[in-house]
């Protein structure tokens, strides 16, 4: 009986090892995306009907939300810039993980006309406490769950990031964490003169 159990365990370990090697081999043989290409998981505007993409941009640009001091801020003030709008919350771990990278990119690309804006779907007090511990290099505005569910703009989860080009067209959007290595080549492409 012990011999059969040992044989079954060895067989299972062998199958798992072969499956892992096969998966890794498959991943290594896939071609790398071209620099600045829309990475997997980032929904290109081309995959969305133009009128739907424009409706999303229009809904974002029509927003006027309070900042952390309670002063109303119109999204339209950033018209003409490459705009990276990030919906987040202080309780959302992937949101918190991507914010330092967004701050670095804001500082790096500000002179090239890029503006990051964080819209917190959270209590203002929690957002203020977060910023006191973790400084952010871009404006944070206070949103609400109801305001993020307009028909044209439905934030289905956090974090959600929307990229808008200088001409006010949707470049792409992503539900889930967006890292610096993925976003930087896109910003470079969008800020070429």
C-alpha positions, -999 to +999 in steps of 0.1 A: +000+000+000+029+024+009+045+016-024+013+024-044+009+058-026+045+067-032+042+058-069+010+079-072+026+109-055+057+106-078+035+104-108+014+134-097+046+154-091+059+144-125+027+155-143+027+188-124+064+195-133+058+187-170+027+210-170+047+238-155+075+234-180+050+234-208+033+265-196+067+284-191+078+273-226+046+286-241+050+319-223+087+323-235+078+315-271+051+342-273+063+373-291+068+404-270+044+433-277+059+462-297+071+491-276+042+514-269+016+488-281-015+484-261-006+456-236-030+428-228-056+438-203-056+474-214-087+479-235-078+498-266-102+524-278-102+506-311-120+477-295-148+500-283-173+517-307-161+553-312-194+567-299-191+547-267-155+558-261-164+594-268-194+591-244-170+579-217-146+608-222-174+633-223-188+619-190-154+622-174-147+657-187-182+668-175-174+659-139-168+685-112-157+669-080-144+683-047-107+679-039-095+668-005-100+704+008-136+705-004-129+729-033-147+719-065-124+709-094-137+706-130-121+678-150-124+701-180-095+722-166-071+695-179-085+695-214-057+694-240-034+673-218-028+636-219-051+627-190-047+596-169-078+592-147-076+566-119-105+555-098-093+542-065-100+537-028-079+537+003-091+502+012-081+488-023-047+471-022-040+471-060-050+508-060-024+516-033+003+495-050+000+515-083-001+550-068+037+554-062+043+545-099+016+570-110+033+597-088+067+590-104+052+591-139+033+623-131+066+640-121+084+626-151+058+635-177+043+667-163+064+689-185+053+669-215+016+677-208+005+646-189-019+650-160-028+622-136-060+626-116-071+602-089-109+599-082-114+583-048-145+562-043-141+566-006-147+588+024-128+620+023-114+614+058-100+581+048-084+596+017-069+625+037-055+600+062-040+580+033-023+610+018-009+621+051+010+587+052+016+584+015+021+616-005+007+616-040+021+639-067-012+645-085-046+658-076-070+636-057-107+642-061-136+628-040-160+608-061-189+586-050-202+552-061-233+567-076-214+593-097-192+566-112-222+547-125-235+572-151-246+553-182-215+564-202-190+557-174-195+526-154-167+519-130-171+482-125-143+477-100-112+493-085-087+503-096-100+515-130-078+537-151-088+556-182-064+572-207-075+602-227-053+617-254-046+655-260-074+657-285-100+644-260-102+609-274-102+577-255-069+560-257-078+530-235-090+519-202-081+491-177-099+474-148-072+463-124-037+473-114-016+491-141+021+491-136+048+517-145+065+494-171+032+490-190+020+527-188+053+545-195+057+535-232+021+545-238+027+579-223+059+583-244+039+575-275+011+599-266+035+628-258+057+626-290+055+659-308 
